Amino acid sequence: MAQLRPDMPIHQRTALIAAALARVLDRGPEMSVEATGMASTDLGVFVIKNQWSDERVAHEIDDIARELEVLL
């Protein structure tokens, strides 16, 4: 896997962060990474909505990656 570099354009940085997130956040039935759209890069982290429900909610990987890029 490539490394983040300060000279990378923002879209490359967020794509690299998104790929890393997809890899580390896929933890099983309680938290899994799955497709959310038509493109293969449309991925989301699905988590149980609350402890009393089987309903799941998705958080878009790209949104999380953009937030992380700003923090880094």
KOLMARVO-773686 format. One record per atom (N, C-alpha, C, O): atom name; residue number from 1; y, x, z; chain. Coordinates in nm, 2 decimals, padded with zeros to 4 digits. Layout:
REM residues N
+-------+------+--------+--------+--------+------+
| vexfi | bagu |  north |   east |     up | timi |
+-------+------+--------+--------+--------+------+
|    CA |  NUM |      Y |      X |      Z |    A |
...
+-------+------+--------+--------+--------+------+
END
This chain:
REM residues 72
+-------+------+--------+--------+--------+------+
| vexfi | bagu |  north |   east |     up | timi |
+-------+------+--------+--------+--------+------+
|     N |    1 | -00.12 |  00.08 |  00.00 |    A |
|    CA |    1 |  00.00 |  00.00 |  00.00 |    A |
|     C |    1 |  00.12 |  00.09 |  00.00 |    A |
|     O |    1 |  00.13 |  00.19 |  00.07 |    A |
|     N |    2 |  00.22 |  00.05 | -00.08 |    A |
|    CA |    2 |  00.35 |  00.13 | -00.09 |    A |
|     C |    2 |  00.42 |  00.12 |  00.04 |    A |
|     O |    2 |  00.40 |  00.03 |  00.13 |    A |
|     N |    3 |  00.51 |  00.21 |  00.06 |    A |
|    CA |    3 |  00.60 |  00.22 |  00.18 |    A |
|     C |    3 |  00.74 |  00.17 |  00.15 |    A |
|     O |    3 |  00.79 |  00.19 |  00.04 |    A |
|     N |    4 |  00.80 |  00.11 |  00.25 |    A |
|    CA |    4 |  00.94 |  00.07 |  00.23 |    A |
|     C |    4 |  01.03 |  00.20 |  00.22 |    A |
|     O |    4 |  01.01 |  00.30 |  00.29 |    A |
|     N |    5 |  01.13 |  00.19 |  00.13 |    A |
|    CA |    5 |  01.22 |  00.30 |  00.12 |    A |
|     C |    5 |  01.36 |  00.24 |  00.11 |    A |
|     O |    5 |  01.38 |  00.14 |  00.05 |    A |
|     N |    6 |  01.46 |  00.31 |  00.16 |    A |
|    CA |    6 |  01.60 |  00.26 |  00.16 |    A |
|     C |    6 |  01.65 |  00.24 |  00.02 |    A |
|     O |    6 |  01.74 |  00.16 |  00.00 |    A |
|     N |    7 |  01.60 |  00.32 | -00.08 |    A |
|    CA |    7 |  01.66 |  00.31 | -00.21 |    A |
|     C |    7 |  01.59 |  00.19 | -00.29 |    A |
|     O |    7 |  01.63 |  00.17 | -00.41 |    A |
|     N |    8 |  01.50 |  00.12 | -00.24 |    A |
|    CA |    8 |  01.44 |  00.01 | -00.31 |    A |
|     C |    8 |  01.53 | -00.11 | -00.32 |    A |
|     O |    8 |  01.61 | -00.13 | -00.23 |    A |
|     N |    9 |  01.53 | -00.18 | -00.43 |    A |
|    CA |    9 |  01.61 | -00.30 | -00.44 |    A |
|     C |    9 |  01.56 | -00.41 | -00.34 |    A |
|     O |    9 |  01.44 | -00.40 | -00.30 |    A |
|     N |   10 |  01.64 | -00.50 | -00.31 |    A |
|    CA |   10 |  01.61 | -00.60 | -00.21 |    A |
|     C |   10 |  01.48 | -00.68 | -00.24 |    A |
|     O |   10 |  01.40 | -00.71 | -00.16 |    A |
|     N |   11 |  01.47 | -00.71 | -00.37 |    A |
|    CA |   11 |  01.35 | -00.79 | -00.41 |    A |
|     C |   11 |  01.22 | -00.72 | -00.40 |    A |
|     O |   11 |  01.12 | -00.78 | -00.36 |    A |
|     N |   12 |  01.23 | -00.59 | -00.42 |    A |
|    CA |   12 |  01.11 | -00.50 | -00.40 |    A |
|     C |   12 |  01.07 | -00.49 | -00.25 |    A |
|     O |   12 |  00.96 | -00.50 | -00.21 |    A |
|     N |   13 |  01.18 | -00.48 | -00.17 |    A |
|    CA |   13 |  01.16 | -00.47 | -00.02 |    A |
|     C |   13 |  01.10 | -00.59 |  00.03 |    A |
|     O |   13 |  01.00 | -00.59 |  00.11 |    A |
|     N |   14 |  01.15 | -00.71 | -00.01 |    A |
|    CA |   14 |  01.10 | -00.84 |  00.05 |    A |
|     C |   14 |  00.96 | -00.86 | -00.01 |    A |
|     O |   14 |  00.87 | -00.92 |  00.06 |    A |
|     N |   15 |  00.93 | -00.82 | -00.13 |    A |
|    CA |   15 |  00.79 | -00.84 | -00.19 |    A |
|     C |   15 |  00.69 | -00.76 | -00.11 |    A |
|     O |   15 |  00.58 | -00.80 | -00.08 |    A |
|     N |   16 |  00.73 | -00.63 | -00.08 |    A |
|    CA |   16 |  00.64 | -00.55 |  00.00 |    A |
|     C |   16 |  00.62 | -00.60 |  00.14 |    A |
|     O |   16 |  00.51 | -00.60 |  00.19 |    A |
|     N |   17 |  00.72 | -00.65 |  00.20 |    A |
|    CA |   17 |  00.71 | -00.71 |  00.33 |    A |
|     C |   17 |  00.62 | -00.83 |  00.33 |    A |
|     O |   17 |  00.54 | -00.85 |  00.42 |    A |
|     N |   18 |  00.64 | -00.92 |  00.22 |    A |
|    CA |   18 |  00.56 | -01.04 |  00.21 |    A |
|     C |   18 |  00.41 | -01.01 |  00.19 |    A |
|     O |   18 |  00.33 | -01.07 |  00.25 |    A |
|     N |   19 |  00.38 | -00.90 |  00.12 |    A |
|    CA |   19 |  00.24 | -00.86 |  00.10 |    A |
|     C |   19 |  00.18 | -00.82 |  00.23 |    A |
|     O |   19 |  00.07 | -00.85 |  00.26 |    A |
|     N |   20 |  00.26 | -00.74 |  00.31 |    A |
|    CA |   20 |  00.21 | -00.69 |  00.44 |    A |
|     C |   20 |  00.19 | -00.81 |  00.53 |    A |
|     O |   20 |  00.09 | -00.81 |  00.60 |    A |
|     N |   21 |  00.28 | -00.90 |  00.53 |    A |
|    CA |   21 |  00.27 | -01.02 |  00.62 |    A |
|     C |   21 |  00.15 | -01.10 |  00.58 |    A |
|     O |   21 |  00.07 | -01.14 |  00.67 |    A |
|     N |   22 |  00.12 | -01.13 |  00.46 |    A |
|    CA |   22 |  00.01 | -01.20 |  00.41 |    A |
|     C |   22 | -00.12 | -01.14 |  00.46 |    A |
|     O |   22 | -00.22 | -01.21 |  00.50 |    A |
|     N |   23 | -00.12 | -01.01 |  00.47 |    A |
|    CA |   23 | -00.24 | -00.94 |  00.51 |    A |
|     C |   23 | -00.26 | -00.95 |  00.66 |    A |
|     O |   23 | -00.37 | -00.97 |  00.71 |    A |
|     N |   24 | -00.15 | -00.93 |  00.74 |    A |
|    CA |   24 | -00.17 | -00.92 |  00.88 |    A |
|     C |   24 | -00.17 | -01.06 |  00.95 |    A |
|     O |   24 | -00.22 | -01.08 |  01.07 |    A |
|     N |   25 | -00.11 | -01.16 |  00.89 |    A |
|    CA |   25 | -00.10 | -01.29 |  00.95 |    A |
|     C |   25 | -00.22 | -01.39 |  00.92 |    A |
|     O |   25 | -00.23 | -01.50 |  00.98 |    A |
|     N |   26 | -00.31 | -01.35 |  00.84 |    A |
|    CA |   26 | -00.43 | -01.43 |  00.81 |    A |
|     C |   26 | -00.53 | -01.41 |  00.92 |    A |
|     O |   26 | -00.61 | -01.31 |  00.92 |    A |
|     N |   27 | -00.53 | -01.49 |  01.02 |    A |
|    CA |   27 | -00.61 | -01.48 |  01.15 |    A |
|     C |   27 | -00.71 | -01.58 |  01.17 |    A |
|     O |   27 | -00.77 | -01.58 |  01.28 |    A |
|     N |   28 | -00.74 | -01.66 |  01.07 |    A |
|    CA |   28 | -00.85 | -01.76 |  01.09 |    A |
|     C |   28 | -00.80 | -01.90 |  01.10 |    A |
|     O |   28 | -00.69 | -01.93 |  01.05 |    A |
|     N |   29 | -00.87 | -02.00 |  01.15 |    A |
|    CA |   29 | -00.84 | -02.14 |  01.14 |    A |
|     C |   29 | -00.71 | -02.17 |  01.22 |    A |
|     O |   29 | -00.64 | -02.27 |  01.18 |    A |
|     N |   30 | -00.67 | -02.10 |  01.32 |    A |
|    CA |   30 | -00.55 | -02.13 |  01.40 |    A |
|     C |   30 | -00.43 | -02.08 |  01.32 |    A |
|     O |   30 | -00.32 | -02.14 |  01.33 |    A |
|     N |   31 | -00.44 | -01.98 |  01.24 |    A |
|    CA |   31 | -00.33 | -01.92 |  01.17 |    A |
|     C |   31 | -00.39 | -01.85 |  01.04 |    A |
|     O |   31 | -00.45 | -01.75 |  01.05 |    A |
|     N |   32 | -00.36 | -01.92 |  00.93 |    A |
|    CA |   32 | -00.42 | -01.86 |  00.81 |    A |
|     C |   32 | -00.31 | -01.86 |  00.70 |    A |
|     O |   32 | -00.21 | -01.93 |  00.70 |    A |
|     N |   33 | -00.33 | -01.77 |  00.60 |    A |
|    CA |   33 | -00.24 | -01.76 |  00.49 |    A |
|     C |   33 | -00.30 | -01.82 |  00.37 |    A |
|     O |   33 | -00.41 | -01.79 |  00.33 |    A |
|     N |   34 | -00.23 | -01.92 |  00.31 |    A |
|    CA |   34 | -00.28 | -02.00 |  00.20 |    A |
|     C |   34 | -00.17 | -02.02 |  00.10 |    A |
|     O |   34 | -00.05 | -02.01 |  00.13 |    A |
|     N |   35 | -00.21 | -02.06 | -00.02 |    A |
|    CA |   35 | -00.12 | -02.10 | -00.13 |    A |
|     C |   35 | -00.04 | -02.22 | -00.09 |    A |
|     O |   35 | -00.09 | -02.32 | -00.03 |    A |
|     N |   36 |  00.09 | -02.22 | -00.12 |    A |
|    CA |   36 |  00.18 | -02.34 | -00.09 |    A |
|     C |   36 |  00.24 | -02.39 | -00.22 |    A |
|     O |   36 |  00.30 | -02.50 | -00.22 |    A |
|     N |   37 |  00.22 | -02.32 | -00.33 |    A |
|    CA |   37 |  00.28 | -02.36 | -00.46 |    A |
|     C |   37 |  00.20 | -02.32 | -00.58 |    A |
|     O |   37 |  00.08 | -02.28 | -00.56 |    A |
|     N |   38 |  00.26 | -02.33 | -00.70 |    A |
|    CA |   38 |  00.19 | -02.31 | -00.82 |    A |
|     C |   38 |  00.16 | -02.16 | -00.85 |    A |
|     O |   38 |  00.06 | -02.12 | -00.90 |    A |
|     N |   39 |  00.26 | -02.07 | -00.81 |    A |
|    CA |   39 |  00.25 | -01.93 | -00.83 |    A |
|     C |   39 |  00.16 | -01.86 | -00.73 |    A |
|     O |   39 |  00.15 | -01.91 | -00.62 |    A |
|     N |   40 |  00.09 | -01.76 | -00.77 |    A |
|    CA |   40 |  00.00 | -01.69 | -00.68 |    A |
|     C |   40 |  00.08 | -01.62 | -00.57 |    A |
|     O |   40 |  00.02 | -01.59 | -00.46 |    A |
|     N |   41 |  00.21 | -01.60 | -00.58 |    A |
|    CA |   41 |  00.29 | -01.54 | -00.48 |    A |
|     C |   41 |  00.35 | -01.65 | -00.38 |    A |
|     O |   41 |  00.42 | -01.61 | -00.28 |    A |
|     N |   42 |  00.33 | -01.78 | -00.41 |    A |
|    CA |   42 |  00.37 | -01.88 | -00.32 |    A |
|     C |   42 |  00.28 | -01.90 | -00.20 |    A |
|     O |   42 |  00.18 | -01.97 | -00.21 |    A |
|     N |   43 |  00.30 | -01.82 | -00.10 |    A |
|    CA |   43 |  00.21 | -01.82 |  00.02 |    A |
|     C |   43 |  00.28 | -01.87 |  00.14 |    A |
|     O |   43 |  00.40 | -01.85 |  00.16 |    A |
|     N |   44 |  00.21 | -01.93 |  00.23 |    A |
|    CA |   44 |  00.26 | -01.97 |  00.36 |    A |
|     C |   44 |  00.16 | -01.94 |  00.47 |    A |
|     O |   44 |  00.04 | -01.93 |  00.45 |    A |
|     N |   45 |  00.22 | -01.93 |  00.59 |    A |
|    CA |   45 |  00.14 | -01.91 |  00.71 |    A |
|     C |   45 |  00.12 | -02.05 |  00.77 |    A |
|     O |   45 |  00.22 | -02.12 |  00.80 |    A |
|     N |   46 |  00.00 | -02.10 |  00.77 |    A |
|    CA |   46 | -00.03 | -02.23 |  00.83 |    A |
|     C |   46 | -00.08 | -02.21 |  00.97 |    A |
|     O |   46 | -00.17 | -02.14 |  01.00 |    A |
|     N |   47 | -00.01 | -02.29 |  01.06 |    A |
|    CA |   47 | -00.04 | -02.28 |  01.20 |    A |
|     C |   47 | -00.06 | -02.43 |  01.25 |    A |
|     O |   47 | -00.01 | -02.52 |  01.20 |    A |
|     N |   48 | -00.13 | -02.44 |  01.36 |    A |
|    CA |   48 | -00.15 | -02.57 |  01.43 |    A |
|     C |   48 | -00.01 | -02.61 |  01.48 |    A |
|     O |   48 |  00.06 | -02.54 |  01.54 |    A |
|     N |   49 |  00.02 | -02.74 |  01.45 |    A |
|    CA |   49 |  00.16 | -02.79 |  01.48 |    A |
|     C |   49 |  00.18 | -02.79 |  01.63 |    A |
|     O |   49 |  00.29 | -02.75 |  01.68 |    A |
|     N |   50 |  00.08 | -02.84 |  01.71 |    A |
|    CA |   50 |  00.09 | -02.83 |  01.85 |    A |
|     C |   50 | -00.05 | -02.84 |  01.91 |    A |
|     O |   50 | -00.15 | -02.86 |  01.84 |    A |
|     N |   51 | -00.06 | -02.81 |  02.04 |    A |
|    CA |   51 | -00.19 | -02.80 |  02.10 |    A |
|     C |   51 | -00.27 | -02.93 |  02.11 |    A |
|     O |   51 | -00.39 | -02.93 |  02.13 |    A |
|     N |   52 | -00.21 | -03.04 |  02.08 |    A |
|    CA |   52 | -00.27 | -03.17 |  02.09 |    A |
|     C |   52 | -00.30 | -03.23 |  01.96 |    A |
|     O |   52 | -00.34 | -03.35 |  01.95 |    A |
|     N |   53 | -00.29 | -03.15 |  01.85 |    A |
|    CA |   53 | -00.31 | -03.21 |  01.72 |    A |
|     C |   53 | -00.39 | -03.11 |  01.63 |    A |
|     O |   53 | -00.39 | -02.99 |  01.65 |    A |
|     N |   54 | -00.45 | -03.17 |  01.53 |    A |
|    CA |   54 | -00.51 | -03.09 |  01.43 |    A |
|     C |   54 | -00.42 | -03.07 |  01.31 |    A |
|     O |   54 | -00.46 | -03.00 |  01.21 |    A |
|     N |   55 | -00.31 | -03.13 |  01.31 |    A |
|    CA |   55 | -00.21 | -03.12 |  01.20 |    A |
|     C |   55 | -00.16 | -02.97 |  01.19 |    A |
|     O |   55 | -00.13 | -02.91 |  01.30 |    A |
|     N |   56 | -00.14 | -02.93 |  01.07 |    A |
|    CA |   56 | -00.09 | -02.79 |  01.05 |    A |
|     C |   56 |  00.05 | -02.79 |  00.98 |    A |
|     O |   56 |  00.08 | -02.89 |  00.91 |    A |
|     N |   57 |  00.12 | -02.69 |  01.01 |    A |
|    CA |   57 |  00.25 | -02.68 |  00.94 |    A |
|     C |   57 |  00.26 | -02.54 |  00.88 |    A |
|     O |   57 |  00.20 | -02.45 |  00.93 |    A |
|     N |   58 |  00.33 | -02.53 |  00.76 |    A |
|    CA |   58 |  00.34 | -02.40 |  00.69 |    A |
|     C |   58 |  00.47 | -02.34 |  00.71 |    A |
|     O |   58 |  00.58 | -02.41 |  00.71 |    A |
|     N |   59 |  00.47 | -02.21 |  00.72 |    A |
|    CA |   59 |  00.60 | -02.13 |  00.72 |    A |
|     C |   59 |  00.59 | -02.04 |  00.60 |    A |
|     O |   59 |  00.49 | -01.96 |  00.59 |    A |
|     N |   60 |  00.68 | -02.04 |  00.51 |    A |
|    CA |   60 |  00.67 | -01.96 |  00.39 |    A |
|     C |   60 |  00.68 | -01.81 |  00.41 |    A |
|     O |   60 |  00.77 | -01.77 |  00.48 |    A |
|     N |   61 |  00.59 | -01.74 |  00.36 |    A |
|    CA |   61 |  00.59 | -01.59 |  00.37 |    A |
|     C |   61 |  00.71 | -01.53 |  00.32 |    A |
|     O |   61 |  00.77 | -01.44 |  00.38 |    A |
|     N |   62 |  00.76 | -01.58 |  00.21 |    A |
|    CA |   62 |  00.88 | -01.52 |  00.15 |    A |
|     C |   62 |  01.00 | -01.53 |  00.24 |    A |
|     O |   62 |  01.09 | -01.44 |  00.25 |    A |
|     N |   63 |  01.01 | -01.65 |  00.31 |    A |
|    CA |   63 |  01.13 | -01.67 |  00.40 |    A |
|     C |   63 |  01.12 | -01.58 |  00.52 |    A |
|     O |   63 |  01.22 | -01.52 |  00.56 |    A |
|     N |   64 |  00.99 | -01.56 |  00.57 |    A |
|    CA |   64 |  00.97 | -01.47 |  00.68 |    A |
|     C |   64 |  01.01 | -01.32 |  00.64 |    A |
|     O |   64 |  01.07 | -01.25 |  00.72 |    A |
|     N |   65 |  00.96 | -01.29 |  00.52 |    A |
|    CA |   65 |  00.99 | -01.15 |  00.47 |    A |
|     C |   65 |  01.14 | -01.13 |  00.45 |    A |
|     O |   65 |  01.19 | -01.02 |  00.49 |    A |
|     N |   66 |  01.21 | -01.22 |  00.41 |    A |
|    CA |   66 |  01.36 | -01.21 |  00.39 |    A |
|     C |   66 |  01.42 | -01.19 |  00.53 |    A |
|     O |   66 |  01.51 | -01.11 |  00.55 |    A |
|     N |   67 |  01.38 | -01.27 |  00.63 |    A |
|    CA |   67 |  01.43 | -01.25 |  00.76 |    A |
|     C |   67 |  01.40 | -01.11 |  00.82 |    A |
|     O |   67 |  01.49 | -01.05 |  00.88 |    A |
|     N |   68 |  01.28 | -01.07 |  00.80 |    A |
|    CA |   68 |  01.24 | -00.93 |  00.85 |    A |
|     C |   68 |  01.32 | -00.82 |  00.78 |    A |
|     O |   68 |  01.36 | -00.72 |  00.84 |    A |
|     N |   69 |  01.34 | -00.84 |  00.65 |    A |
|    CA |   69 |  01.42 | -00.73 |  00.57 |    A |
|     C |   69 |  01.56 | -00.72 |  00.63 |    A |
|     O |   69 |  01.61 | -00.61 |  00.64 |    A |
|     N |   70 |  01.62 | -00.83 |  00.67 |    A |
|    CA |   70 |  01.75 | -00.82 |  00.72 |    A |
|     C |   70 |  01.75 | -00.75 |  00.86 |    A |
|     O |   70 |  01.84 | -00.67 |  00.89 |    A |
|     N |   71 |  01.65 | -00.78 |  00.94 |    A |
|    CA |   71 |  01.63 | -00.71 |  01.07 |    A |
|     C |   71 |  01.60 | -00.56 |  01.06 |    A |
|     O |   71 |  01.64 | -00.48 |  01.15 |    A |
|     N |   72 |  01.53 | -00.52 |  00.95 |    A |
|    CA |   72 |  01.49 | -00.38 |  00.94 |    A |
|     C |   72 |  01.61 | -00.30 |  00.88 |    A |
|     O |   72 |  01.60 | -00.18 |  00.86 |    A |
+-------+------+--------+--------+--------+------+
END
